[in-house]
Amino acid sequence: MKKLLILGGTKNQVPLIQAAKNEGYYVIVCDWTTTNPGIALADKHYQVSTLDYDAVIDVARKEKIDGIISNSEPAMMNVARVAEELKLIGNSVHSIEQLSSKDLFRKLQKESCEFAPKHFSTKDIKEFLYRANAFDYPVIVKPAENSGTRGTKKIDRYDEKTLIASFEECVSLSRNGKCAIEEYVEMPKHTVIEGEVFVNNHCFFWEGFFSTERSELAPMIPMTYSMPLRLPPQKMDKIKSTLSKLFLNAGIRHGEYNVELYFTKSGDVFVIEINVRQGGNYLPDLVAKHCGVDMYRLLITTVVGDNKYWNEVMSNRNPFKKYVTRHAVFSHQTGKYMGVSIEDTIKRYITSISEQKAIGDRVDICRNGSDLISLIDFEFPDVEMQHYYKDRMESMVIPIVVEDRTR
């Protein structure tokens, strides 16, 4: 029986745990709590932090594991450390660092002769303000190591007070205590290309691409995801070429990666970032609804050296396709959440609703992915209808938020 160590037992790791149990694996979970939902599903639980390398490696050695995995970004460095130390399937620490660090990733892009914006990062506020004055505005300011767009802001002009406030927030959110600033690369429109790219022994699964629409009121936050991605073949080939070069030059050998990119006005592929874990908002589940490929199963089987499902997926390069859209509901005002208003014409296409907030909960103006209210999935009969509704989604699906008079 294969022994799999999964770092984290939150609801985000539950699909990984369930997939491993379905394969008949013995599942060990490291999670510092005793109450997270994945703990009850595991065969064994160790109450240790996923960020405590010494504790995690002790568990891995004691249990004589066959593989280690997570989809929690902060835990991915320890996944790499354990895999490297025990010579398990995975990536080197240096490989993961190159994708996780804004500085190292931009350096990787330049060394790979791919487009990269002007940027720098620092822990020092004086250096930050001095060098920020040399940028053309607008700029993007973000934590040097973080995810979920937390702390990321577009700043339109040099204003010391605004920059200081943004710097302090980013430093507090960044895992390495640095704030990054980079030139703003204008998007042709509020649409970003995203994807769940799977790498297995330097081979790639490319079927997980989709478009994400962003609100004009919150342009940093992915809001409406749609599959399939509609692009001319030559543009798709350019994306694959760019990403495969970055993965190979970083030394990435295994795993699922959430990528974000778009084409600049000059036609360059601008890879905003490559997240070292599965996408948030249960995006692997959206891929499965679109093309039938279980990304959770791919991840947990290949990491223990079981390539049967991988080979099955790769031999079937024309899986069934459905026109699926996932809309992430956010609020543009603060108050008490009272449900979601959905226009009748689009209700018939709803396949599932996953509430992240309860009626009566306080909600805030959306600033990052943690302000999510609800996820609503749709399936449309054809691409024309999908795009008709996708372009109108934010005006047809509206959270009901009222003033909270108890505060």
C-alpha positions in Angstrom: 0.0 0.0 0.0 1.3 3.4 -1.0 1.8 5.9 1.9 1.1 9.5 1.0 1.9 12.5 3.2 -0.4 15.5 2.6 0.5 18.8 4.2 -2.7 20.5 5.5 -6.2 19.2 6.3 -8.3 22.2 5.4 -11.2 22.1 3.0 -8.7 22.9 0.2 -6.8 19.6 0.9 -10.0 17.5 1.3 -10.2 16.7 -2.5 -6.6 15.5 -2.4 -7.2 13.3 0.6 -10.4 11.9 -0.9 -8.6 11.1 -4.2 -5.8 9.3 -2.3 -8.3 7.3 -0.3 -10.1 6.4 -3.6 -6.9 5.0 -4.9 -6.4 2.8 -1.7 -3.5 4.8 -0.4 -2.6 5.2 3.3 -3.0 8.9 3.9 -1.1 10.8 6.6 -2.0 14.5 7.3 0.1 17.1 9.0 -2.0 19.9 10.3 -1.5 22.0 13.5 -5.2 21.9 14.3 -7.4 19.0 15.4 -10.6 20.3 13.8 -9.9 20.8 10.1 -12.2 18.6 7.9 -9.5 16.7 6.2 -8.2 15.3 9.4 -11.2 13.0 9.9 -10.7 11.5 6.4 -7.0 10.6 6.9 -5.6 7.4 8.2 -3.3 9.2 10.5 -2.9 12.8 11.7 0.1 14.5 13.2 -0.6 17.7 15.0 2.3 19.7 13.6 2.5 22.8 11.5 3.0 22.3 7.8 5.6 25.1 8.0 7.7 23.3 10.6 10.2 21.5 8.5 11.9 19.6 11.3 8.5 18.2 12.5 7.4 17.3 8.9 10.6 15.6 8.0 10.4 13.6 11.2 6.9 12.4 10.3 8.0 11.6 6.7 10.9 9.5 8.0 8.9 7.7 10.7 6.1 6.8 8.3 8.5 5.8 5.5 6.3 7.7 3.0 6.2 7.0 -0.8 5.3 10.6 -1.6 4.5 14.1 -0.3 2.1 16.7 -1.7 0.0 19.7 -0.9 -1.9 22.5 -2.6 -1.2 25.1 0.0 1.3 27.6 -1.3 3.0 28.3 2.0 3.6 24.5 2.5 5.0 23.9 -1.0 8.6 24.8 0.1 8.5 22.0 2.7 7.1 19.6 0.2 10.1 20.3 -2.0 12.5 20.1 1.0 11.2 16.7 2.1 11.1 15.3 -1.5 14.6 16.5 -2.1 16.0 15.1 1.2 14.3 11.7 0.9 14.8 11.4 -2.9 11.1 11.2 -3.6 9.3 12.4 -6.7 9.1 16.2 -6.7 11.1 19.3 -7.3 14.2 20.9 -5.9 13.9 23.7 -3.4 15.7 26.0 -5.9 13.1 25.2 -8.5 10.2 26.1 -6.3 12.0 29.2 -5.1 12.4 30.5 -8.6 8.7 30.4 -9.2 7.7 31.6 -5.7 9.9 34.7 -5.5 8.8 37.7 -7.6 12.5 38.6 -7.9 13.7 35.2 -9.0 10.8 34.6 -11.3 11.4 37.9 -13.2 15.1 36.9 -13.4 14.1 33.5 -14.8 12.0 35.2 -17.4 14.9 37.4 -18.5 17.4 34.6 -18.6 14.9 32.6 -20.6 14.7 35.5 -23.1 11.0 35.9 -22.3 9.1 39.1 -21.6 9.6 40.5 -18.1 8.6 43.9 -16.7 11.0 46.3 -14.9 10.9 45.4 -11.2 12.6 45.3 -7.9 11.9 44.3 -4.3 13.2 45.4 -0.9 12.6 45.3 2.8 13.8 48.9 3.2 11.3 51.7 2.9 13.9 54.4 2.0 15.2 52.3 -0.9 11.6 51.5 -1.9 10.7 55.2 -2.1 13.9 56.2 -3.8 13.7 53.5 -6.5 9.9 53.9 -6.9 10.5 57.5 -8.0 12.4 56.2 -11.1 9.4 54.2 -12.4 7.0 55.4 -15.0 3.5 55.3 -13.6 1.2 53.5 -13.1 3.0 50.7 -11.2 2.0 47.5 -9.5 3.0 47.0 -5.8 2.7 43.6 -4.3 4.1 41.3 -1.6 7.3 39.7 -3.0 6.1 36.2 -1.8 2.3 35.7 -1.4 -0.7 34.5 -3.3 -4.4 35.3 -3.8 -3.7 39.0 -4.9 -3.4 39.9 -1.2 -1.9 43.3 -0.9 -1.6 43.8 -4.7 -2.4 47.3 -5.8 -2.1 49.4 -8.9 -0.8 52.9 -8.0 -1.4 55.6 -10.7 1.1 58.2 -9.6 4.0 58.8 -7.3 2.5 59.7 -3.9 4.6 59.0 -0.9 1.8 58.5 1.6 0.1 55.9 -0.7 3.4 54.2 -1.4 4.3 53.9 2.3 0.9 52.5 3.2 1.1 50.0 0.4 4.7 49.0 1.3 3.8 48.4 4.9 0.9 46.2 4.0 2.9 44.2 1.5 5.8 43.6 3.9 3.4 42.4 6.5 1.9 39.9 4.0 5.0 38.7 2.3 6.6 35.5 3.4 10.1 36.9 2.9 9.2 40.3 4.3 9.8 42.1 1.0 7.7 44.4 -1.1 7.9 44.2 -4.9 7.2 47.0 -7.3 7.0 46.6 -11.1 6.0 48.5 -14.1 2.3 48.2 -15.1 1.9 46.3 -18.3 -1.3 47.4 -19.9 -3.9 44.7 -20.5 -5.8 44.8 -23.8 -9.0 44.3 -21.7 -10.0 42.9 -18.3 -9.4 39.4 -19.5 -6.5 37.2 -18.3 -5.6 33.8 -19.6 -5.2 31.2 -16.8 -4.5 27.6 -16.7 -3.9 24.5 -14.6 -0.7 23.1 -16.2 0.4 19.6 -15.2 4.1 18.6 -15.4 5.2 15.0 -15.1 8.8 14.1 -15.8 9.2 17.1 -18.2 6.0 16.2 -20.1 3.0 18.6 -20.1 -0.8 18.4 -19.9 -2.2 21.5 -21.5 -5.9 20.9 -21.5 -6.6 23.1 -18.4 -6.6 26.6 -19.9 -9.4 29.1 -19.4 -10.1 32.8 -19.5 -10.9 34.9 -16.5 -12.8 38.1 -16.6 -12.1 40.8 -14.0 -14.3 43.5 -12.8 -13.5 47.1 -13.6 -14.0 47.8 -9.9 -11.6 45.0 -8.8 -9.2 44.4 -11.8 -6.7 42.4 -9.8 -9.2 39.7 -8.8 -10.2 36.8 -11.1 -14.0 36.8 -11.1 -15.5 34.8 -14.0 -13.7 31.6 -15.3 -14.7 30.1 -18.6 -13.6 26.9 -20.5 -12.7 26.3 -23.2 -10.2 29.0 -23.9 -10.8 30.5 -27.3 -7.4 31.4 -29.0 -6.0 31.0 -32.5 -3.6 28.0 -32.6 -0.5 30.1 -33.2 -1.2 32.0 -30.0 -1.8 28.8 -28.0 1.5 27.5 -29.4 3.3 30.6 -28.3 1.9 30.2 -24.7 3.0 26.6 -24.6 6.4 27.4 -25.9 6.9 30.2 -23.3 5.7 28.2 -20.4 7.5 25.0 -21.2 10.8 27.0 -21.5 10.2 28.6 -18.1 9.3 25.2 -16.4 12.3 23.5 -18.0 14.7 26.3 -17.1 13.5 26.4 -13.6 14.1 22.6 -13.3 10.4 21.8 -12.6 9.9 18.0 -12.9 6.5 17.4 -11.3 3.2 19.0 -10.2 0.2 21.1 -11.0 0.7 24.8 -11.5 -1.7 27.7 -11.7 -0.5 30.1 -14.4 -1.7 33.7 -15.2 -0.7 35.5 -18.3 -1.9 37.7 -21.2 -0.6 39.0 -24.5 0.8 42.5 -24.4 -0.1 45.1 -27.1 3.1 44.2 -28.8 2.2 40.5 -28.9 4.6 39.3 -26.2 3.4 36.6 -23.7 3.5 38.3 -20.3 3.4 35.5 -17.7 2.3 37.4 -14.6 3.1 34.5 -12.3 3.3 30.7 -12.0 1.8 29.6 -8.7 3.5 26.6 -7.3 0.2 24.8 -6.5 -3.3 24.1 -7.9 -5.4 27.1 -8.5 -7.7 28.4 -5.8 -11.5 28.4 -5.9 -11.4 24.6 -6.7 -10.2 25.2 -10.3 -9.2 21.5 -10.7 -12.8 20.7 -10.3 -13.7 23.1 -13.1 -11.2 21.4 -15.4 -12.9 18.1 -14.6 -16.3 19.5 -15.5 -14.9 20.8 -18.8 -12.9 17.8 -20.1 -13.3 15.0 -17.6 -9.7 14.9 -16.3 -9.4 14.5 -12.6 -6.4 16.8 -11.7 -6.5 15.7 -8.0 -6.1 12.1 -9.1 -3.3 13.0 -11.4 -1.4 14.8 -8.7 -1.7 12.1 -6.0 -1.0 9.2 -8.3 2.0 10.5 -10.1 3.7 11.8 -6.9 4.0 8.2 -5.7 5.2 6.9 -9.0 1.9 5.5 -10.2 1.6 6.7 -13.9 -1.4 4.5 -14.9 -3.9 7.4 -14.9 -1.4 9.8 -16.4 -0.8 7.5 -19.3 -4.6 7.1 -19.7 -5.1 10.9 -19.8 -2.2 11.5 -22.2 -3.3 8.8 -24.6 -6.8 10.4 -24.9 -6.0 13.8 -26.3 -9.5 14.5 -27.5 -11.6 14.2 -24.3 -15.2 15.4 -24.2 -15.6 19.1 -23.8 -18.3 21.1 -22.1 -18.9 24.8 -22.1 -18.5 25.6 -18.4 -18.2 28.9 -16.5 -17.5 29.5 -12.8 -18.5 32.9 -11.4 -16.9 34.1 -8.1 -19.3 36.4 -6.3 -17.7 39.4 -4.5 -19.2 42.5 -3.0 -18.4 46.1 -4.0 -19.8 47.3 -0.6 -19.5 46.5 3.0 -22.5 45.2 5.0 -24.6 42.2 5.9 -24.9 39.4 3.3 -28.5 38.5 2.5 -28.0 36.2 -0.5 -27.5 36.5 -4.3 -29.9 37.9 -6.8 -29.8 35.9 -10.1 -31.7 36.8 -13.2 -34.2 34.2 -14.3 -32.8 33.8 -17.8 -29.5 32.5 -16.6 -30.8 30.3 -13.7 -31.5 27.3 -16.0 -27.8 26.9 -16.7 -26.7 26.7 -13.1 -25.1 23.3 -12.1 -24.0 24.1 -8.6 -23.7 26.8 -6.0 -21.1 26.8 -3.3 -21.7 29.4 -0.6 -18.6 30.7 1.2 -20.6 33.0 3.4 -23.8 32.4 5.5 -26.8 34.7 5.4 -26.2 37.4 8.0 -22.4 37.3 7.7 -20.5 40.5 7.4 -18.9 41.0 4.0 -16.4 43.6 2.9 -15.6 45.4 -0.3 -13.5 42.9 -2.3 -9.8 43.4 -2.0 -8.5 39.9 -2.6 -9.6 36.3 -3.0 -10.3 35.8 0.7 -13.4 38.1 0.3 -15.2 35.5 -1.8 -18.9 35.2 -1.1 -20.0 32.4 -3.4 -19.0 30.2 -6.3 -21.6 29.5 -9.0 -21.1 27.0 -11.8 -22.9 27.2 -15.1 -23.0 24.8 -18.1 -24.1 26.2 -21.5 -25.2 24.4 -24.6 -22.8 26.2 -27.0 -19.9 28.7 -27.0 -22.0 31.6 -28.3 -24.5 31.4 -25.4 -21.6 31.0 -22.9 -19.9 34.1 -24.1 -23.2 36.1 -24.2 -23.8 35.4 -20.5 -20.1 35.5 -19.5 -19.9 39.1 -20.7 -23.0 40.0 -18.6 -22.4 37.9 -15.6 -21.6 40.7 -13.1 -24.8 42.5 -13.9 -27.0 39.3 -13.8 -25.5 37.8 -10.6 -25.5 40.3 -7.8 -24.9 39.8 -4.1 -27.5 41.3 -1.8 -25.7 43.4 0.9 -27.5 45.6 3.3 -26.2 48.1 5.9 -25.3 46.3 9.1 -27.0 48.4 11.8 -25.7 46.2 14.6 -22.1 47.5 14.2 
